[in-house]
């Protein structure tokens, strides 16, 4: 039950950080819209001294600045539904990464305070006290030791087997959480590729159905959809794959340390029986 409550708490923290990220993106979008609304007030000031021949130059300059300032809106419109799906995937990716970063830590899996307190109880020959400390702690090494000590009455081999079972269960649970990053890293480029194909189909449809030669502007919508969805798919997939590789190596290293420490502490019971 404590594992579920801790995982639920991790999800709440990760989702809150994702909401903060979404609010910041919304603020950036509103800021861009405010910048788009501001430039039209400038042309009337420049119009009186300008000659009629200079009017197209000011219009072109205003169009270029407006295009640069509305790039985010252009990207959102060109991406369409594919961009929304990839945006949701990016939020899930950030939530999974933050949850694993908060959980896969040495302070969470192998706290030195618990190891020192457990060794102190063993040095004092207080086996029951050590067992109570292991049951009351939520770290991984504590759960492994508690499972082993619960079977210690059946023999040392049974205790080691119980520790290995808990370690394997925890390893599978962590691998399952990390597998979401691998899934996102595999699916995001496919969604981007689907958007690319969709955009190219839209552009070729205009060419096929047009009675005259289509203008480049008519083809720009489909091409922009193809390029933006490809870019967004890669932007989501690359961090997910990198985070998956780094976190998986970190989990393997910490699990190895937990196994080594727990076996070393449990071997003292076997040494005491031999003595």
Secondary structure, 3 states (H helix, E strand, C coil): CHHHHHHHHHHHHHHHHHHHHHHHHHHHHHHHHHHHHHHHHCHHHHHCCCCHHHHHHHHHHHHHHHHHHCHHHHHHHHHHHHHHHHHHHHHHHHHHHHHHHHHCCHHHHCCHHHHHHHHHHHHCCCHHHHHHHHHHCCCHHHHHHHHHHHCHHHCHHHHHHHHHHHHHHHHHHHHHHHHHHHHHHHHHHHHHHHHHHHHHHHHHHHHHHCCCCCCHHHHHHHHHHHHHHHHHHHHHHHHHHHHHHHHHHHHHHHHHHHHHHHHHHHHHHHHHHHC
